[in-house]
Amino acid sequence: MTLGTWFALLVAIILAAEAVRAVRHRAFGSERWRRFFRHPTAAWGVGILAFLVIVAVAAPLIAPFDPDRQLDIIGLKNHPPSWTFLLGTDVLSRDVWSRIVYGARVSLGIGGLGALVAVSVGSLVGAVAGYYRRWVDAVLMRTVDIGLALPRIFILLMAVALWDRLPFWVLVLAIGLTSWFGTGRLVRAEVLSLRERDYVLAARALGAGAGGVIFRHVLPNAAAPVIVSAALGVGNVLLLEASLSFLGIGIRPPTPSWGNMIADGAPSVYTAPWTTVAAGLAISLVVMSLNAVADGLRDALDPHEEGGAT
Amino acid sequence: MSAPRPAGQPLVEVRDLVKHYAAERGWFGLGRPRPPVRAVDGVSFAIGGGSTLGLVGESGSGKTTVGRTMLRLQEATSGRVFFEGSDVFALDSGRLRALRRRMQIVFQDPYSSLNPRMTVGETLREPLKIHHLSGEVSSLLEEVGLDPAFAKRYPHELSGGQRQRVGIARALSVEPRFVVCDEPVSALDVSVQAQVLNLLADLQSRRRLTYLFIAHDLAVVRHIADTVAVMYLGKIVERAPAAEIYALPRHPYTRALLSAVPEPDPRATKRRIVLSGDIPSPAHPPPGCPFHPRCPHPKKSERCRTEVPPLREVPPQSGHLAACHYAEQPM
């Protein structure tokens, strides 16, 4: 690690702390955010996620080495952590810390985009099923049942069989399109109750079309469970990517992702545990932070606790 | 704008409206089919342009369902509704949308009738946009007695009465001729009820509106309705000009309802008719007269248990209809 990268790391930590402070400052103005921060872990969750996102974005400034470069395949193979190599080096003498930093881009990217795809598809399907009911609902919900019953790995393996080398966007789509079933069900249940509200009837009486009713009146009011499931979804997708990469069908080496870093380090887990532990810890940290944030959001967005009557 | 209707022809007419809710049939339609819930069971009435029909009944009598099926917010099982001469149930979606401008609804619950995530201004602008109208949010708010500054507020910042005024403004935004007022004041404080009722009356005379005014007690309807219809178990049991029905109610159910209206004069002595039991389930209506199990009429006989009394004119006044075999006899 050079002075410059230490400095960049310090700036990243300060920025993350500032972000938490800024959000917290807003909390004094709004009942909702106050409820969010009532969770002692929520602030830590936001801070850790903010830090990792900053690290991912500023990877070239923070990583001391090129993540793919084999520094010295004989002399620096499985080097234990030191001041130069913060988290040691792996079996190919690559700097683990640099790979974690660049891997954050890939892993968080897949997590975020995959969850975005899943939540969009799930919300749309759930809203359509709940709004139209009857056969539309029956068809879509049986699809969801099948989706939930099929092992996801199996579907993804089929997708992998179609592509020789899975492009990033295909992986994102494949993960997203196999992760929306739970969200779909959740949104459907919410829409079933929302569609009977008087303001939805009023919109229909005023001549609003189905699209207008769903997007203006139904979905915005179903946002709370969607946001919570999105936060949890990012963690799930991240874990899925890790399993896929571990199986060798996710992100292909040498591009670092936290999942394939575990795979790379697995054979030497007893002699050089730092290679796998670092990536594993990173994954756990993100998932735990997301769960903490989701818990806080669940309370913050709970309409039953809304001040006054809603 | 369509040409004014010739006098005497009603603006809205409902003919033999029926709404049955099919009971769940269980898994894949197996299992014994259960009888449908007869929410509305053959209701007919007409409302002349600019006048108000008060539709009264207790909860579960089907009065809300009548209002909603008329606007096609729910599909009717059978029957027909005519508005300005056209058959509402036969319209395709394009013509239905055009009709939506002419018929509107004000809801009972001011808390669930406004989208909590939209400001008052957004709520009122939406219908203007749908129908490409040039109306202004501020003038709509002023018309219902609210400051135009309310446009920036969210529903949870408003009181029940203010929300109800917004609901009324939303209905008026498309310049309707006919408004279904579905218990518009039942959820409000008594002091606010009078204000909202006065507002509705003002708007009616200013805009020449026609109302179907749904309520669960006769007291509220008294000041606004020209004609009153009383519903029980999905049927109209009595219909008469307002003055008539308050002076000389013919159906024992109407008499019971009227006796429950609080008397402002504490010295007035009045016999209170207390009905026993609850309204029966509309899935299993009693045979004969639907009211007979609770009927306090002294002349009640075997005939009431077996024969459904038709809604018939009760002399001496014409236009006074009641569905009781013994409507002429005093109670």
Interface residues (C-beta under 8 A of the other chain):
Chain A: R197 D198 Y199 L201 A202 A203 R204 A205 L206 G207 A208 G212 R216 H217 P220 N221 E306 G307 G308 A309 T310
Chain B: R68 L71 L73 R97 R100 R101 M103 Q104 I105 F107 Q108 D109 Y111 S112 S113 L114 N115 P116 R117 M118 E126 P127 I130 H131 H156 G167 R170 S173 V174
